[in-house]
Amino acid sequence: MVADPLTTGLLGLGAMFVLILLQVPVGIAMGVVGVVGTGLIIGFGPALTLLATEPSAAMAAEGLAVIALFLLMGNLAHVGGLSDELYRLAYVFMGHRRGGLIFATIGACAGFGAVCGSSVATAATMARIALPQMLERGYAKSLAAGAIASGGTLGMIIPPSVVMILYAILTENSIIALFLAAVVPGLLAVVFYFVSVAIVVRLNPDAAPRAERADWAERRRVARSSWAIVLLAFVVSGGIYSGVFTVNEAAAVGASVALLLALFRRRLSRLSFLSCLGDTASNTGLIFIIIIGASVFSYFATLSGLPAATVAWIESLGLPPLMVIALLMVFYLILGSIFDTIAAMVLTLPFVYPLVTGLGYDPIWWGVVNVVVIELGMITPPIGINVFVLHGMAKDLPLGTIFRGVVPFVFADLARLIVLVLFPPLSLWLPAQLGWL
């Protein structure tokens, strides 16, 4: 047992960042530091019990099952061809405008994000579907790639969102309240992206040539053929917000409907089904390791008194609450450009959450703002995970080209972030109206 838990907490925090920079997986780094730090404070006997209690608690948590089910639903929806149909639907209605394929891609990203809840999966899917279409029609490589990398981030804010589910679980807030609070910010994201594209193509018309206008007969035909994606979105979102399903039930029903649709369309083979299960299992396992590591580290951080000391130090500075939020935004932009998005949120929650709620801000509002900042980190250098996903799927596109293409969307996200911070009712109005606040 050590004399100064706070010093141990600071040393542990530094050690964790060193391990992460040494390429140790985030969940493992947090878990190791949490156990060792707890052992130094209260003894290694009690500390080692965390290796049993935290994993068993995570595996037994019913709320965490929703992550695996939503990931499975997204994988099955892609195998069933729903993402292709969604893109075609957006294209026939918007493709004839200058930059129309960009608008269609962003709209399809929002729609697919509402089905799969994953930004990386959304970006990867649209890279397969939309990128060849845009490059074939003469769109600038930077703008096409930037739209896909940025549009993929909509998977984090458009409900259901895996990151929002994690935030709700780790902070013990309502998942449905968070989903409702994200609806208006999600729509704002699409609008701000549309405006940024409109400005870019107006300044540089050659970057986005016009496509042929589809007639109404073609639009009706494509709309009728897209019934499956509409059905899946209606069942999941309608079931959650109407109160027919809990979030867990909606995820299970959504995965079942996606499976039935893939079978009905004869798109699901034994090999593709096993691939869906494998992808879902590996991604779920990765998230569970992060959750378990975060739980162990959070126990150690609380025991050391580091979160309380951080809050007390910032309060002693006498800064206005809005200035504190602004500093946190800058901190997250830097952190999000270095660390994986889920890791950036999980690492900081033990310190930032009590600080923000202690300043009197609503935890649901902060959850939305937190996700929006993390979104931005997915497309900012030097990491920008969505940029690297896109580069991995289109190796002929240099990273510099993709990063250049995301610049207009970064400005759009910054503008949206400022609006959400200055006007919290934009996030809180809908859940309040429906009785979730």
Secondary structure, DSSP 8 states (H G I E B T S, - for coil): --S-HHHHHHHHHHHHHHHHHTT--HHHHHHHHHHHHHHHHH-HHHHHTHHHHHHHHHHH-GGGHHHHHHHHHHHHHHHTTHHHHHHHHHHHHHTTSTTHHHHHHHHHHHHHHHHH--HHHHHHHHHHHHHHHHHHTT--HHHHHHHHHHHHTHHHHSSS-HHHHHHHHHHT--HHHHHHHHHHHHHHHHHHHHHHHHHHHHH-GGGS-------HHHHHHHHHHTHHHHHHHIIIIIHHHHTSS-HHHHHHHHHHHHHHHHHHTT---HHHHHHHHHHHHHHHHHHHHHHHHHHHHHHHHHHHTHHHHHHHHHHHTT--HHHHHHHHHHHHHHHHTTS-HHHHHHHHHHHHHHHHHHTT--HHHHHHHHHHHHHHHTSSTTT-HHHHHHHHH-TTS-HHHHHHHHHHHHHHHHHHHHHHHH-THHHHHHHHHTT--
